[in-house]
């Protein structure tokens, strides 16, 4: 689970502001930088991983606690239900580990992505690939693509009127240096330059005080924001280049084989099937064109 403090801050901010204003696969950059494309074969990975896992005959997988929906089910990573739990078991299976050979460990988000030795073979925890993280840990190719989405106030004009031509006329906000800000500038191209805020909390404050007409952020983050602040996530875009990665220890011999496993799951259509099965909450957000 992503760090909860920013989301709790959004919730608290929303309550305060509302009182005062009534009246959300190709080879990744990480793969290319490691020089391992094309991927190692599955057969070679099964041999490699067998001798490189932390515990002989077991694959240790980490995630945060609580393990939240729709990524997990009933705070129980080991039941194989929820998108990330199911993906984790499929990755293990591609590398030669049956369901009963998988064991789970709890690892806070911040520790899982920090430098140093890890108590797991890989961590699956909604970690977006960012270049800065690759100096601390290894990141796999994406097992979930992050689309960009729009969040606005209930009843605002953009909620009902958002054709490509309409979008040109609105004033948007986004977090500085984010994929959402880049998408606004490069794809939506509004007539007024979008405003870059240092944090999503600041962007939400601007939305709730009518300083911008919508916020662009990834679809999972946008839904959390809408649920906590009483705003509405009304649209998303098919976008590429931003995704969640499996995390492994820096320079881990397992990383290239995690890439292989995710690649095979994407190629077979299994990731898409799991997305349909478990991610209805994100798939239900209507798609529009920039």
C-alpha positions in Angstrom: 0.0 0.0 0.0 1.2 3.5 -0.7 2.2 5.5 2.3 -1.1 6.5 4.1 0.0 9.8 5.5 -0.5 11.9 2.3 -4.0 10.4 1.8 -4.9 11.1 5.5 -3.7 14.7 4.9 -6.0 15.0 1.9 -8.9 13.8 4.0 -8.2 16.3 6.8 -7.6 19.1 4.3 -10.9 18.3 2.5 -12.9 18.5 5.8 -11.4 21.9 6.7 -11.8 23.4 3.2 -15.3 22.1 2.7 -16.3 23.7 6.0 -14.9 27.0 4.8 -16.4 27.0 1.2 -19.9 25.7 1.7 -22.4 28.3 0.1 -5.7 6.1 -11.4 3.6 -3.7 -21.5 6.8 -2.9 -23.1 10.4 -3.2 -21.8 10.9 -0.6 -19.1 13.7 1.9 -18.7 15.0 -0.1 -15.8 15.2 -3.2 -18.0 17.0 -1.4 -20.8 19.4 0.2 -18.4 20.4 -3.2 -16.9 21.1 -4.4 -20.5 19.0 -7.5 -20.2 16.5 -7.1 -23.1 15.5 -9.5 -24.5 14.5 -11.3 -21.4 16.2 -14.4 -20.0 14.4 -17.6 -20.9 11.9 -19.1 -18.5 13.9 -22.3 -18.3 17.1 -20.5 -17.3 15.2 -18.4 -14.8 13.8 -21.5 -13.1 17.3 -22.8 -12.6 18.7 -19.4 -11.4 15.9 -18.6 -9.0 16.0 -22.0 -7.4 19.5 -21.2 -6.0 19.0 -17.5 -5.3 15.9 -17.3 -3.2 16.4 -16.5 0.5 15.0 -19.8 1.7 15.6 -23.0 -0.3 12.4 -24.3 -1.9 10.4 -21.1 -0.9 9.7 -17.8 -2.5 9.3 -15.0 0.0 7.0 -12.2 -1.1 6.4 -9.0 0.8 3.7 -6.4 1.0 2.5 -3.7 3.4 0.0 -4.1 6.2 -2.9 -3.6 5.9 -3.1 -5.2 2.5 -5.9 -3.3 0.9 -8.6 -3.9 -1.7 -8.7 -4.2 -4.7 -5.0 -5.2 -4.6 -5.7 -7.8 -1.9 -8.7 -9.3 -0.3 -9.7 -9.3 3.4 -6.1 -8.1 4.4 -4.9 -11.6 3.6 -2.2 -11.7 0.9 -1.9 -15.5 1.1 -5.4 -16.2 -0.2 -4.5 -15.5 -3.8 -7.4 -13.0 -4.2 -7.1 -9.4 -5.2 -5.0 -8.2 -8.1 -1.5 -8.0 -6.5 -1.9 -11.3 -4.6 -3.0 -13.1 -7.8 -0.1 -11.5 -9.8 2.4 -12.5 -7.1 1.3 -16.2 -7.2 1.4 -16.2 -11.0 5.0 -14.7 -10.9 6.1 -17.3 -8.5 4.5 -20.1 -10.7 6.3 -18.8 -13.8 9.6 -19.1 -11.8 8.8 -22.7 -10.7 7.2 -22.2 -7.3 3.8 -23.7 -6.5 1.2 -22.0 -4.4 2.2 -23.8 -1.2 5.9 -22.8 -1.7 5.1 -19.1 -1.4 5.4 -17.4 1.9 4.4 -13.8 2.8 6.1 -11.3 5.0 4.9 -7.8 6.0 7.2 -4.9 5.0 6.2 -1.3 5.3 6.3 0.7 2.0 9.1 3.0 3.1 11.4 0.1 4.2 10.7 -1.9 1.1 11.9 0.8 -1.1 14.8 2.0 1.1 18.4 0.9 0.4 19.8 -2.2 2.2 19.3 -5.9 2.6 15.8 -7.1 2.1 13.9 -9.9 4.0 12.1 -10.9 0.8 12.7 -12.1 -2.7 10.4 -9.5 -4.1 7.9 -6.9 -2.8 4.6 -6.2 -4.5 3.2 -3.0 -3.1 1.9 -0.5 -5.6 5.4 1.0 -6.2 5.5 3.3 -9.2 8.7 3.0 -11.3 10.8 6.1 -10.8 14.4 6.7 -11.8 15.2 8.0 -8.3 14.2 4.7 -6.7 16.6 2.7 -8.9 19.5 3.9 -6.9 18.1 2.1 -3.9 16.4 -1.0 -5.2 15.8 -2.9 -8.4 12.5 -2.4 -10.1 10.9 -4.8 -12.6 8.9 -4.0 -15.7 5.4 -3.0 -15.1 2.7 -5.4 -13.9 0.1 -2.6 -13.9 -0.1 0.4 -16.2 -1.0 3.7 -14.5 -3.5 5.6 -16.6 -3.9 9.3 -15.9 -7.3 10.5 -14.6 -9.2 13.7 -13.9 -10.7 14.7 -10.6 -13.1 17.7 -10.2 -15.8 19.1 -8.0 -19.3 17.6 -8.2 -21.4 19.6 -10.6 -18.6 21.5 -12.2 -18.9 22.0 -16.0 -15.9 19.8 -16.9 -17.7 16.7 -15.4 -20.3 16.8 -18.1 -18.4 18.6 -20.9 -14.9 17.1 -21.6 -14.6 16.5 -25.3 -11.0 17.1 -26.6 -12.1 20.6 -27.7 -13.7 21.3 -24.3 -10.5 20.2 -22.4 -8.5 22.9 -24.1 -10.4 25.6 -22.2 -10.0 24.5 -18.6 -7.4 25.4 -16.0 -5.8 22.2 -14.6 -3.6 21.4 -11.7 -1.1 18.6 -11.1 1.8 17.6 -8.9 5.1 19.0 -10.1 7.3 16.7 -12.2 4.5 14.1 -12.3 3.3 12.0 -15.3 0.0 13.8 -15.0 1.6 17.2 -15.5 3.5 15.9 -18.5 0.4 14.4 -20.0 -1.4 17.7 -19.6 1.4 19.7 -21.3 2.1 17.2 -24.1 -1.3 15.6 -24.9 -4.2 17.8 -23.6 -2.4 21.0 -24.4 -4.9 23.4 -22.7 -4.8 27.1 -23.8 -3.9 28.1 -20.2 -0.7 26.5 -18.8 -1.5 23.9 -16.1 -0.4 24.9 -12.6 2.3 22.7 -11.0 1.9 22.1 -7.2 4.5 20.7 -4.9 2.2 18.0 -3.6 -1.2 16.4 -4.4 -2.4 17.9 -1.1 -1.7 21.4 -2.4 -3.3 20.5 -5.8 -6.5 19.4 -3.9 -6.5 22.5 -1.9 -6.5 24.5 -5.1 -9.4 22.5 -6.5 -11.5 22.8 -3.4 -11.0 26.6 -3.4 -11.8 26.9 -7.1 -8.3 27.9 -8.1 -8.2 25.1 -10.7 -11.1 23.3 -12.4 -9.6 19.8 -12.3 -6.6 17.8 -11.1 -4.7 15.3 -13.3 -3.3 12.3 -11.4 -3.0 8.5 -11.9 -6.3 6.5 -11.7 -5.7 4.7 -8.3 -4.5 7.9 -6.6 -7.4 9.9 -8.2 -9.9 7.5 -6.8 -8.5 7.6 -3.3 -8.5 11.4 -3.5 -12.1 11.5 -4.7 -13.2 9.1 -1.9 -11.5 11.1 0.8 -12.4 14.6 -0.3 -15.9 14.2 -1.7 -14.8 15.2 -5.2 -15.5 13.1 -8.3 -13.2 11.1 -10.6 -15.0 11.4 -13.9 -12.6 10.3 -16.6 -9.3 8.6 -17.4 -7.0 8.4 -20.4 -5.2 5.5 -22.0 -1.6 6.4 -21.2 1.8 4.6 -21.2 5.1 5.0 -19.5 4.0 4.9 -15.9 3.4 1.7 -14.0 3.8 -0.3 -10.8 6.9 -2.5 -10.5 8.0 -5.4 -8.4 10.8 -4.4 -6.0 13.9 -6.5 -5.3 17.2 -5.8 -3.5 19.6 -3.7 -5.4 21.6 -5.8 -7.9 19.6 -8.8 -7.1 20.2 -11.9 -9.4 16.4 -12.4 -9.3 15.4 -9.1 -10.9 15.9 -10.1 -14.6 13.8 -13.2 -14.0 11.1 -11.2 -12.4 11.0 -9.2 -15.7 10.8 -12.5 -17.5 7.8 -13.7 -15.4 5.9 -10.4 -15.8 6.6 -10.3 -19.5 5.2 -13.9 -19.9 2.1 -13.0 -17.9 1.5 -9.9 -20.1 2.1 -11.8 -23.4 -0.2 -14.6 -22.4 -3.0 -12.1 -21.5 -3.0 -13.2 -17.9 -2.4 -9.7 -16.5 -5.3 -8.4 -18.6 -7.6 -11.2 -17.3 -6.6 -10.5 -13.7 -7.3 -6.8 -14.3 -10.8 -7.6 -15.5 -11.4 -9.9 -12.5 -10.2 -7.6 -9.7 -9.9 -4.0 -10.9 -13.5 -3.2 -11.8 -13.3 -0.2 -9.5 -10.7 1.4 -11.8 -12.0 -0.1 -15.1 -15.3 1.5 -14.5 -13.9 5.1 -14.8 -14.9 6.2 -18.3 -12.1 6.6 -20.9 -11.9 9.8 -22.9 -9.5 11.2 -25.5 -7.2 14.2 -24.8 
